[in-house]
Amino acid sequence: MDSTSDLIIDSLKEEPIGETNHFIWFITDIGIAALFKREENFETYNSNVDIEANIIGLDITKEEKEYLKIKERQLFLFYS
């Protein structure tokens, strides 16, 4: 695993900043991580992430979005 993955995995051990229907949200040293809660198709998560970020008060519209799979965990990472 690379150092970026290590930083993200370590951040997922901390207290989340929020939880929505499809995601558990975390602050990482790199940006905001939206951890997928269940196994569903990618399109479901991709279409809901912006809506659910707004539910917990996050504006991610200007952030870069990257899909990652680390140690069988799927997430979106948002960063500037």
C-alpha positions in Angstrom: 0.0 0.0 0.0 1.2 3.5 -0.6 1.4 6.4 1.8 -1.8 8.0 0.5 -3.8 4.9 1.2 -2.2 4.6 4.6 -3.3 8.2 5.5 -6.8 7.5 4.4 -7.1 4.2 6.2 -5.8 5.8 9.4 -8.4 8.6 9.1 -11.2 6.0 8.8 -10.4 4.9 12.4 -11.3 8.4 13.7 -14.7 9.7 14.6 -16.8 10.4 11.4 -18.1 13.9 10.8 -21.4 12.6 9.6 -23.4 9.7 8.2 -26.0 9.6 5.5 -28.0 6.9 3.7 -25.1 5.7 1.5 -22.0 7.1 3.2 -20.0 7.6 6.3 -18.0 10.9 6.1 -14.5 11.4 7.4 -11.9 14.2 7.5 -8.5 13.0 6.2 -5.2 14.7 5.9 -5.9 14.8 2.1 -9.5 15.9 2.0 -13.0 14.6 2.7 -13.7 10.9 2.4 -17.1 9.5 1.7 -16.9 5.8 2.7 -19.5 3.5 1.0 -21.7 1.9 3.6 -22.9 -1.2 1.5 -22.3 -3.1 -1.7 -24.4 -1.4 -4.3 -23.7 -0.5 -7.8 -21.3 2.4 -8.4 -23.9 4.5 -10.2 -26.1 4.6 -7.1 -23.3 6.0 -5.0 -22.0 8.4 -7.7 -25.5 9.9 -8.2 -26.1 10.3 -4.5 -22.8 11.7 -3.2 -23.4 15.4 -3.9 -26.9 15.3 -2.5 -25.9 13.5 0.7 -22.9 15.9 1.2 -25.4 18.8 1.3 -27.5 16.9 3.9 -24.6 17.1 6.3 -23.6 20.7 5.3 -20.7 20.0 3.0 -20.2 21.9 -0.2 -18.1 19.6 -2.4 -19.1 21.1 -5.8 -15.7 22.8 -6.4 -13.6 19.9 -5.1 -11.9 17.2 -7.2 -13.6 13.8 -6.8 -11.7 10.5 -7.0 -13.0 7.0 -6.6 -10.7 4.7 -4.5 -10.8 1.1 -3.4 -8.5 0.4 -0.5 -8.4 -2.9 1.4 -11.9 -3.8 0.1 -13.3 -0.4 1.2 -14.8 1.8 -1.5 -14.9 5.6 -1.1 -14.9 8.9 -2.9 -12.1 11.3 -1.9 -12.8 15.0 -2.3 -9.9 17.5 -2.3 -8.8 20.8 -3.7 
